[in-house]
Amino acid sequence: MTGLSTILIVVGLFLAGGVYSFSKQKMPKGPVVLLAGASAMCLVAGVMRIQGIWG
């Protein structure tokens, strides 16, 4: 596992926690959707790097 993969996965999990927190606080849908998309992209990019598909 490379350093960038680890960072991407950690950031993705951090953003996923933000999605959970924002949804529990009943925040507007815009920030929740934005964080969910960013979280998914970070997690997918990290896993793709680990698998050797990307980078």
CORMOQUI-V534184 format. One record per pair of residues at least 4 apart in sequence whose ideal C-beta (glycine too) atoms are under 8 Angstrom apart, sorted by the first residue. I is the first residue (numbers start at 1). GAP is how many residues later the second one is. If there is no record, write none. Layout:
i->I gap->GAP
i->I gap->GAP
This chain:
i->1 gap->4
i->1 gap->5
i->1 gap->49
i->2 gap->4
i->2 gap->47
i->2 gap->48
i->3 gap->4
i->4 gap->4
i->4 gap->42
i->4 gap->45
i->4 gap->51
i->5 gap->4
i->5 gap->41
i->5 gap->42
i->5 gap->44
i->5 gap->45
i->6 gap->4
i->6 gap->40
i->7 gap->4
i->7 gap->39
i->8 gap->4
i->8 gap->34
i->8 gap->35
i->8 gap->37
i->8 gap->38
i->8 gap->41
i->9 gap->4
i->9 gap->33
i->9 gap->34
i->9 gap->37
i->9 gap->38
i->10 gap->4
i->11 gap->4
i->11 gap->31
i->12 gap->4
i->12 gap->27
i->12 gap->28
i->12 gap->29
i->12 gap->30
i->12 gap->31
i->12 gap->34
i->13 gap->4
i->13 gap->26
i->13 gap->30
i->14 gap->4
i->15 gap->4
i->15 gap->20
i->15 gap->21
i->15 gap->23
i->15 gap->24
i->15 gap->27
i->16 gap->4
i->16 gap->20
i->16 gap->23
i->16 gap->27
i->17 gap->4
i->18 gap->4
i->18 gap->17
i->18 gap->21
i->19 gap->4
i->19 gap->13
i->19 gap->16
i->19 gap->17
i->19 gap->20
i->20 gap->4
i->21 gap->4
i->22 gap->5
i->22 gap->9
i->22 gap->10
i->22 gap->13
i->23 gap->4
i->23 gap->9
i->27 gap->4
i->27 gap->5
i->28 gap->4
i->29 gap->4
i->30 gap->4
i->31 gap->4
i->32 gap->4
i->33 gap->4
i->34 gap->4
i->35 gap->4
i->36 gap->4
i->37 gap->4
i->38 gap->4
i->39 gap->4
i->40 gap->4
i->41 gap->4
i->42 gap->4
i->43 gap->4
i->44 gap->4
i->45 gap->4
i->45 gap->9
i->46 gap->4
i->47 gap->4
i->48 gap->5
i->48 gap->6
i->48 gap->7
i->49 gap->4
i->49 gap->5
i->49 gap->6
